[in-house]
Amino acid sequence: MELAEAPISLKQAEAKTTSGRNQLIRDTLRRLFRNRSAVIGMVIISLLLLTAVFAPLLATHDPLLSMIGVPGETPPVPRKAPCIPLFGCEEPTHLMGLDLNGRDVFSRIVFGARVSLFVGFVSVIFAGTTGVFIGLVAGYAGGWADNLIMRFMDVLLAFPSLLLAITIVTIRGPGLQNALLAIGIVSIPVYARLTRASVLAVKELEFVTAARAMGASHTRILFGQIFPNTLTPLIVQATLGIGTAVIEAAALSFLGLGAQPPTPEWGQILAESRNYVFTSPHMVFFPGIAITITVLGFNLLGDGLRDALDPRLRGSN
Amino acid sequence: MSRFIFNRLLSAIPVLIGILVVTFVLGRLIPGDPCRGILGERATQAACDAFFERNGLNEPIPVQFMIYMRNVAQGDLGDSFRYGRSVVDLLAERMPTTIELTFVALIFAVAIGVPMGIISAYRHNSAVDVGAMIGANIGVSMPVFWLGLMLAYLFSVGLKGTIFALPPSGRLTAGASPEPFFMVWKLVQEPAEAGNFLIFLSRFYLLNSVLTLNLAGFWDALRHLILPAVTVGTIPLAIIARMTRSSLLEVLNQDYVRTARAKGLRERNVIVRHAVRNALLPVVTIIGLNFGFLVSGAVLTETIFGFTGIGKTLYDGITARDYTLVQGVTLVTAIAFVIINLLVDLIYGFLDPRIRLT
């Protein structure tokens, strides 16, 4: 029997995979852009990123500066209602009103985008890298190591995430960094489970056996062959996870355990304002809308990615 | 079937032990000196030494863990520093509030979410479908505490004076103290004589007012529950609606549905008897997973609406650095979570033979 082609090196084999992968990426992106809600999600996220990057330019006032005592501001300065020029507003314009310390809410929300996006991305990166690593090792190793690691993940998952995050922050003390750590730790099991499931599915396939036969080391197989095939659900989960992280950070700040005053984090703004919701609802409304729109954007994009990456639809183009 | 049950129970045990370990470790890690916390800032060193000795805090950690496990097995979760009462007492007093809240929230979520999902799937891609899914997406993206505050504002200030006005806080109108059912039924002579279980049951205000046929009381308790229950239940509602819809869409594409239609069955029969039943299976699992959302929603919602339930107790314990309380509440919640998921697994196995026979 003759070989169809001459034997190729491991590098050449990997190069073939890469070119096929690029075609896949192009297909996926094409399907993604056809999905209306995914596009809306991407628009929202882009606007958010722009807001965060250009915050100093967009904000009308200093987010930490109180308007009390500033000449030109007419009473009531704390908790003043929103003042929109279109509706015939004469005084200095505070698009979203003032909070209970007399600070401009609009500027605080604009700067809050920075904090929230920071928390979202960093916690997902932390949880993602740790979780993926754990999942790869557990799935590839199998046996008792796999069992032990996954049992521990099960225990972490047994706690409602907010409760566990609260307990972790209580131990380490309130603050944005500790909130980040807590949210990261709480999210690790999800990524570990996803990765492990993918590893188990891919581990026994022929190309892995072929790579091993060609003399690839375990590390090279794990990170070069298996890991790229676990990416699909991970990308979806990471996108959705950013939204979840933003909400959890806001929840922790709302309970006084996350960002501390005067940091303009959206949950923190909500926490300050909550006793005044009946008299000055604008202080509560705007930060909440900001959180909702942000999380909605990531959810829409995540759902769109999930549909675009769905292997059952592949080839239907 | 019994083998399936046995396997499930067996796999839950290591998780429970793990929960005990994690809760113990977390409890010990909370900073703050327990001696100063209980005996006061000016306690002498001798008094503190005696305190440590008495509570076994001088023993090595593994021994402390054994003591902890033994105590938990005997139902002793320690005493709360802040309240000066046993944690178990506090939990028994406050659990009915949270259980009632989560129960009503779950009923709300399922009663509206499932039909919404079914209608969305049946009228796939219509205006109803798109609208419902947009609503569900927004519902999942909203922070629970914000929704609670906005609803509270809307219904107590915005709609003030109308029939739709709802009270923003408390479980009952201020000053109302409903008669516990065991008094009305003359089960005991004095309130103090009633056993713990009866007192526990009487704290479920809805149940209590039904048992005493107190319509005004029932309505009062229900009115106070509506806003918090809607707040807590909205996210699970959105999740259930989406899950029902995608599950039913998959089922409607199956061959057996086509067969049922080809047989000439009435459309309603096809949908309800054949399609929906099978579509609801994954939804059952989701309900179990949603318990986590219900609990964290309860923690946040109770602080907003002034319900003294487990969530608020946990929050108070955290702010007061009361680690026995935090430990106890976390432990109970985690165990409840495991038990509920176990029950959901068993129910799922009961409903779907494919699960229990693999």
Chai-1 contact restraints between the chains, C-beta under 6 A:
chainA,res_idxA,chainB,res_idxB,connection_type,confidence,min_distance_angstrom,max_distance_angstrom,comment,restraint_id
A,R151,B,P14,contact,1.0,0.0,6.0,A-B,restraint_1
A,D154,B,V15,contact,1.0,0.0,6.0,A-B,restraint_2
A,V155,B,V15,contact,1.0,0.0,6.0,A-B,restraint_3
A,V155,B,G18,contact,1.0,0.0,6.0,A-B,restraint_4
A,V155,B,I19,contact,1.0,0.0,6.0,A-B,restraint_5
A,V155,B,V22,contact,1.0,0.0,6.0,A-B,restraint_6
A,A158,B,V15,contact,1.0,0.0,6.0,A-B,restraint_7
A,A158,B,I19,contact,1.0,0.0,6.0,A-B,restraint_8
A,A158,B,A334,contact,1.0,0.0,6.0,A-B,restraint_9
A,A158,B,F337,contact,1.0,0.0,6.0,A-B,restraint_10
A,A158,B,V338,contact,1.0,0.0,6.0,A-B,restraint_11
A,F159,B,A334,contact,1.0,0.0,6.0,A-B,restraint_12
A,P160,B,G292,contact,1.0,0.0,6.0,A-B,restraint_13
A,P160,B,V295,contact,1.0,0.0,6.0,A-B,restraint_14
A,P160,B,S296,contact,1.0,0.0,6.0,A-B,restraint_15
A,L162,B,S296,contact,1.0,0.0,6.0,A-B,restraint_16
A,L163,B,T330,contact,1.0,0.0,6.0,A-B,restraint_17
A,T167,B,L26,contact,1.0,0.0,6.0,A-B,restraint_18
A,T167,B,T330,contact,1.0,0.0,6.0,A-B,restraint_19
A,T170,B,I30,contact,1.0,0.0,6.0,A-B,restraint_20
A,T170,B,I318,contact,1.0,0.0,6.0,A-B,restraint_21
A,I171,B,L29,contact,1.0,0.0,6.0,A-B,restraint_22
A,I171,B,I30,contact,1.0,0.0,6.0,A-B,restraint_23
A,I247,B,P143,contact,1.0,0.0,6.0,A-B,restraint_24
A,A250,B,P143,contact,1.0,0.0,6.0,A-B,restraint_25
A,F254,B,F145,contact,1.0,0.0,6.0,A-B,restraint_26
A,R274,B,L149,contact,1.0,0.0,6.0,A-B,restraint_27
A,V277,B,L149,contact,1.0,0.0,6.0,A-B,restraint_28
A,V277,B,Y153,contact,1.0,0.0,6.0,A-B,restraint_29
A,F278,B,V157,contact,1.0,0.0,6.0,A-B,restraint_30
A,P281,B,Y153,contact,1.0,0.0,6.0,A-B,restraint_31
A,V284,B,L149,contact,1.0,0.0,6.0,A-B,restraint_32
A,G288,B,W146,contact,1.0,0.0,6.0,A-B,restraint_33
A,I291,B,P143,contact,1.0,0.0,6.0,A-B,restraint_34
A,T292,B,S141,contact,1.0,0.0,6.0,A-B,restraint_35
A,T292,B,M142,contact,1.0,0.0,6.0,A-B,restraint_36
A,V295,B,S141,contact,1.0,0.0,6.0,A-B,restraint_37
A,L296,B,S141,contact,1.0,0.0,6.0,A-B,restraint_38
A,N299,B,N137,contact,1.0,0.0,6.0,A-B,restraint_39
A,N299,B,S141,contact,1.0,0.0,6.0,A-B,restraint_40
